[in-house]
Amino acid sequence: MKLVLASNNAGKLAELQSLFAPLGFVLVRQGELGIPEAEEPHPTFIENALAKARHAARHAKGAAIADDSGLCVDALGGAPGVRSARYAEDHGHAKGDTSNNRVLLEKLSAFPGASQRSARFVCALVAVRSADDPQPLVAMGRWAGVIWPAPRGESGFGYDPLLYILELQQTVAELSPADKNERSHRGLAAREMLRQMREVWGLG
């Protein structure tokens, strides 16, 4: 069964394709179907994920799933939050993961203590059977850690090199893809989404 992914992020596609394999889904990025990206004007992950899922479903005339996720840093009042992918641009710098990580560390330079660097990855997954589905499925996942003073690790994407998981004594970027999927915010949300799809959509 094909399910449109309301994203063009290759990293998210790879992670979600693996996580949704138990139901036999083949995720198709919306860009492969000529679907433009949706506006994301909302202040919360759930609202933006719902907007993206409905947008993709409307264009695809079928089921769609959207992930809205990011990093929330307590000392920064939850920033970068829903602006995680655009954080550097919001502060006048070039777009991209490296720039985002650099800007975040600059903003946190006033908070040197580890206790002031607590943060978490947050993921909201929303799935709809159609653009007008009256009961969208919603799943949340959170993964807590602290912001490391400098990037570490070569795996993953986004802020993975900076979020240090205390119990593992590694950053997310130092984990294997399998370990990340087992523990991550996206993995937690995806497993809850699978449960809901089986219960509500009658799959699997």
C-alpha positions as CSV (number, residue, x, y, z in Angstrom):
1,M,0.0,0.0,0.0
2,K,1.3,3.4,-0.9
3,L,1.2,6.3,1.5
4,V,2.1,9.8,0.5
5,L,4.7,11.4,2.9
6,A,4.1,15.1,3.2
7,S,7.8,15.8,3.1
8,N,10.8,15.8,0.8
9,N,13.3,15.2,3.5
10,A,15.3,12.1,2.5
11,G,16.4,11.5,6.1
12,K,12.8,11.4,7.3
13,L,11.8,9.2,4.4
14,A,14.5,6.6,5.2
15,E,13.6,6.5,8.9
16,L,9.9,6.4,8.5
17,Q,10.0,3.8,5.7
18,S,11.9,1.5,8.0
19,L,9.5,2.2,10.9
20,F,6.4,1.6,8.8
21,A,7.7,-1.6,7.1
22,P,5.6,-3.9,9.5
23,L,2.4,-2.7,7.8
24,G,3.9,-3.1,4.3
25,F,3.6,0.6,3.4
26,V,5.6,2.1,0.6
27,L,6.1,5.7,1.5
28,V,6.3,8.1,-1.5
29,R,7.6,11.6,-1.0
30,Q,5.2,14.2,-2.2
31,G,7.7,15.8,-4.5
32,E,7.8,12.6,-6.6
33,L,4.1,13.2,-7.3
34,G,4.5,16.9,-8.1
35,I,2.9,18.0,-4.9
36,P,4.2,21.4,-3.6
37,E,5.1,21.9,0.0
38,A,2.4,23.1,2.3
39,E,2.5,26.3,4.3
40,E,3.5,25.7,7.9
41,P,2.3,28.8,9.7
42,H,1.3,27.3,13.0
43,P,3.1,27.5,16.4
44,T,2.8,23.8,17.3
45,F,4.1,20.6,15.7
46,I,0.6,19.0,15.7
47,E,-1.0,21.8,13.9
48,N,1.6,21.9,11.2
49,A,1.6,18.2,10.7
50,L,-2.1,18.2,10.3
51,A,-1.9,21.0,7.7
52,K,0.8,19.1,5.8
53,A,-1.1,15.8,5.9
54,R,-4.3,17.4,4.6
55,H,-2.5,19.3,1.9
56,A,-0.8,16.2,0.6
57,A,-3.9,14.1,0.8
58,R,-5.9,16.7,-1.2
59,H,-3.4,16.8,-4.0
60,A,-2.8,13.0,-4.0
61,K,-6.5,12.2,-3.6
62,G,-5.7,9.5,-1.1
63,A,-4.1,8.8,2.2
64,A,-1.2,10.8,3.5
65,I,1.1,11.0,6.5
66,A,3.0,14.0,7.8
67,D,5.8,14.4,10.3
68,D,6.5,17.7,11.9
69,S,9.4,17.5,14.3
70,G,12.2,19.6,15.7
71,L,14.3,20.4,18.7
72,C,13.0,22.2,21.8
73,V,15.7,23.7,24.1
74,D,14.4,24.7,27.5
75,A,16.8,27.6,28.1
76,L,15.6,29.2,24.8
77,G,11.9,28.9,25.7
78,G,11.4,25.9,23.5
79,A,13.2,27.3,20.5
80,P,14.0,26.5,17.8
81,G,10.8,24.4,18.0
82,V,8.7,24.4,14.8
83,R,11.4,26.6,13.2
84,S,14.1,24.0,13.6
85,A,14.7,23.5,9.9
86,R,14.8,27.3,9.3
87,Y,16.5,28.4,12.5
88,A,19.7,29.7,10.8
89,E,17.7,31.5,8.1
90,D,15.6,33.2,10.8
91,H,18.8,34.7,12.2
92,G,20.2,35.9,8.9
93,H,22.4,32.9,8.0
94,A,22.5,30.4,5.2
95,K,20.1,27.5,5.2
96,G,21.2,24.0,6.2
97,D,22.0,21.7,9.1
98,T,25.5,23.0,9.7
99,S,24.3,26.6,9.9
100,N,21.4,25.6,12.2
101,N,23.8,23.8,14.6
102,R,26.2,26.7,14.6
103,V,23.5,29.3,15.4
104,L,22.0,27.1,18.1
105,L,25.4,26.9,19.8
106,E,25.9,30.6,19.5
107,K,22.5,31.2,21.2
108,L,23.4,28.8,24.0
109,S,26.8,30.4,24.7
110,A,25.2,32.3,27.5
111,F,24.1,29.0,29.2
112,P,27.3,27.0,29.8
113,G,25.9,24.7,32.5
114,A,24.6,21.3,31.4
115,S,21.6,21.8,33.6
116,Q,20.7,24.8,31.5
117,R,21.2,22.9,28.2
118,S,18.3,20.4,28.6
119,A,16.5,19.8,25.4
120,R,14.4,17.2,23.6
121,F,13.5,16.1,20.1
122,V,9.8,16.3,19.5
123,C,7.9,14.5,16.7
124,A,4.2,14.8,15.7
125,L,2.9,12.3,13.2
126,V,-0.5,12.8,11.6
127,A,-2.2,10.4,9.2
128,V,-5.4,11.0,7.2
129,R,-7.3,8.7,4.8
130,S,-8.4,11.8,2.9
131,A,-8.1,15.6,3.1
132,D,-11.5,15.6,4.8
133,D,-10.9,12.7,7.2
134,P,-12.9,13.7,10.3
135,Q,-10.7,11.5,12.6
136,P,-7.0,12.1,11.8
137,L,-4.6,9.8,13.6
138,V,-2.2,11.7,15.9
139,A,0.9,10.4,17.6
140,M,3.6,12.2,19.6
141,G,7.1,11.2,20.5
142,R,9.7,12.9,22.7
143,W,13.4,12.2,23.3
144,A,15.3,14.1,26.0
145,G,18.9,14.9,26.3
146,V,21.3,17.9,26.6
147,I,22.9,20.1,24.0
148,W,26.6,19.1,23.6
149,P,29.1,22.0,23.3
150,A,30.2,20.9,19.8
151,P,29.0,18.5,17.1
152,R,29.8,14.9,17.6
153,G,29.1,12.0,15.2
154,E,28.6,11.4,11.5
155,S,25.2,9.7,11.3
156,G,21.7,11.1,11.1
157,F,20.8,14.7,10.1
158,G,19.6,18.0,11.6
159,Y,20.6,18.5,15.2
160,D,21.6,14.9,15.7
161,P,25.3,15.8,16.3
162,L,24.3,18.1,19.2
163,L,21.7,16.2,21.2
164,Y,23.6,14.1,23.8
165,I,21.6,11.3,25.3
166,L,22.8,11.0,28.9
167,E,22.0,7.3,29.5
168,L,23.8,6.3,26.3
169,Q,26.7,8.8,26.7
170,Q,26.5,9.5,23.0
171,T,25.0,12.1,20.7
172,V,22.2,10.9,18.4
173,A,24.7,11.2,15.5
174,E,26.9,8.6,17.1
175,L,24.1,6.0,17.1
176,S,23.5,3.5,14.3
177,P,20.3,4.0,12.3
178,A,18.8,0.9,14.0
179,D,19.6,2.2,17.5
180,K,18.2,5.6,16.6
181,N,15.0,4.2,15.3
182,E,14.6,2.0,18.4
183,R,14.9,4.9,20.8
184,S,14.0,8.1,19.0
185,H,11.1,10.6,19.1
186,R,10.2,9.5,15.6
187,G,10.4,5.9,16.5
188,L,8.2,6.3,19.5
189,A,5.6,8.3,17.5
190,A,5.7,5.8,14.6
191,R,5.1,2.8,16.9
192,E,2.1,4.6,18.4
193,M,0.9,5.5,14.9
194,L,1.2,1.8,13.8
195,R,-1.0,0.8,16.8
196,Q,-3.6,3.4,15.9
197,M,-3.6,2.3,12.2
198,R,-4.2,-1.3,13.2
199,E,-7.0,-0.3,15.6
200,V,-8.7,2.5,13.6
201,W,-7.9,1.8,10.0
202,G,-8.0,-2.0,10.4
203,L,-4.6,-2.6,8.9
204,G,-2.1,-5.4,9.7
